[in-house]
Amino acid sequence: MAWGQQTRGLHMAHKNWAVILENPARDAYQRPEQLLDWIEEKLGPLRGKRIYDLGAGTGYYAWRLVRRGAMVIAMDIDDALIKYMERRRDSLGIPSTQWEIRKGVPDRPLLSPQEVDMVLMVEVYHHLPNRVTYLRQLRAVLPDLAPVVLVEWAPRESPVGPPLSQRIFPAQVEMELNAAGFELVLLEERFLPYHYVLIARKRRNDGK
């Protein structure tokens, strides 16, 4: 979840990321279990799926995905958050084969071809420095039907979250996805109070 301090809003200026990412108040507006229920409703069971949790932070979603039977590759670029995830994984007794933790880089996905069945980005997309380039690299290693699920801050004022200048309208996200060879499958703007959820897949018959 730590994708360059220069792009962070005031809500992310805290040096102890875990204090923010694990704030119990986050559950009330992020509704993680309901969101995963919704994803399963739209995309099918997560059990047995290999999921790339990009910008996994403290593992806020990773351990929930594992509990639903998924195999997770949780990637972040912040060493402190990686250590936090490792402690959390060990305390829960989850093997590394079920929850793999990787140190990443912000400009490219560190994935082998066909390595995952799904990508999850929660509050991360607006931090990527070169989004279209990143998406194109991601597209190159994903299976044809692998969904990309983005959860982003809605472009309106809210009591938590980054300043409006850092928020991205869904139409811009869709434009960038199209430029990278993806197509929008579903946009949900009412399910979460401060976020929208977007599902995309690789565009078929695309030469990119």
N, C-alpha and C positions, 0 to 999 in steps of 0.2 A: 504493500500500500504506500510505501515511501518512494515517490517518483520525482524527486528534485525539489528541494525546499524553495527554490525561487518561484515555483508555480503554486505554492500552497497559499490558501486563504487563512484568515485569522483562526478559523476553527481547527486548522492543522498546525498552528504555530507552536503548540506545546511540545516540549522536548521529549516528554514521556508519552509516546504514541499509545501505549497500552491503556493509559488513563482515558483517552478519548475513544479508542476503538472498542474497549471493553466496558464503557460506561453503561450501566443497566438501562439508562434512558434510551439508549440506541435501539433496544429491542422494541420499544413502543412505536417508533416511527419506521424502523426498517422491517419489522415483522419477519424475521428470518425463516421461521418454520412455515408461516403462511406463504412466503415467497417460494420456498422449495415445494410446497404442496402445489402451488400454481404452476411452477415449471413442470412438475410431473404430470399435471393435468394436461398441459399443452404438448409436452414432448415425450411422455411416457416415463416409466419407472427409471429411477437413477441407479438402482441396484445393478451391479455389474458394469456400469459405465466407467470409462476412464476420463476424468475431468481435470482440465487445466484451470486451476484457480489462480488467475493472474492478479498480482498485487494482493496476495492473501493476507498480509498484515499479521494479525495475531492468530490467524486460523479461525476467525469468527465464523466463516462458512465451512471451512475445510472439515472440522470435526463433525459438523452436522451432516455434511455430505457422506462422510465415512459411516456415520451411524445409519444412514439410509442404504448402505451397501455399495457405495461408489468407491472407486480407487482414485485417489486424488494426487495430483502433482501440484503442490502449493509453492508458488514462486513469489519472492519479494526481493528487493534490492537492498533492504536495510538490515544490517547485521543484528541489531538488537531485536528486531521483530523475528528474524529467523531463529534466534536463540529462544525467544519467547515461545514460538511454535514448537520447537524441539522439546522444551520443558512440558508444554501442554500435551503434546503427543505421548511423551513418556509417562506422564502422570495418569493418562487415560489408558495406558497399556495398549496403544495402537501400534502395530508393527509398521516399519518403514515401507514394506511392500504394499501396504494399504494407504499410507499417507507419506508420500515422498516430499521432502522439502528441498527446494533448490534456491541457490543464490542466483538472481537473474541480472539482466542489464535492461535499461529502459528503451533501447533502440531496436531490439529484435527478440523474438521468442526463441528460447533455447529448447526447442522440441525437435525430435526426429520425425521423419515422415510417418504418418498414420499412427503416431504414438498416443493420441487422445481421441475421444469420441465427442467431446463437447468442451467449449470454452466458457468460463464465467468471469466477467469483469464487473466488480461492484465498486462504484465510485472511483474508478481508475482511468477510464477512457480519456477524460478531459485532462489528465496529467501526461499522457504520452506525448513526447516531443515531436514526433513525425508520424501522425496517426495513419495516414494512407499508406506510407511505406511499411509501417508495422503490420497493418492489416494485410497487405500483399504478401509479406513474408509468412504471416500466419496462414493465409489461404494456401500457400504452396505446400504446407505440411499437413493440412487437415484432410480427412476423408471427405468424399463428395457431399455426404448428407450431414456432416457434423454441424450442429447448431452453435452459434455464438450468441450468448446471452449477456446483454449489457444492462446494468442498472446505473442510471445516472441521475444527478440532481436536476430537478425540474427548473426551468429558467424563470423562476419567480421568487419573490422574497419568502424566506422561511426562518424560523427561530434558530435553526442549526444549518450548517453547510457553508460552502465557499461563497464569496461575493458573486454577485450576478455577472461580473465581468469574466469569471472563470467557468460559467455554466454554458452548456451547449444546447441549442435547440435541437429537437429530434430531427427536423428536416435537414440540418447540417450533418448530423450523424449519418442519416440515410444517404446523403450525397457522397460522403466520404466512403461509406461502405460500397456504394455503387462504383466509385472510382477504383476501388481495390478489387472488384470482381465478386462482390457479395450482393445479395438482394434481401430486402426487408421481407420478413415473413409475418411479423406481428409487432404492433406497437400498442402498449398498454399505458395509459396516462392517468388512470383513476384508482388503480389498485393500492398504491402507496401514497401517503400524504405529501411527501416532499420529493419523490422520485418518479421517473418513468422507467419502464422496462421495455427493452427492445430485443427481438429475436431475429437473427439473420442466418442465412446459409449461403454457401458458394453458389454463384450464378452458373447455371448449366450452359453447356456449349459455349463457353467463354474461352477465348484464346489467350487471355492474360496469364 
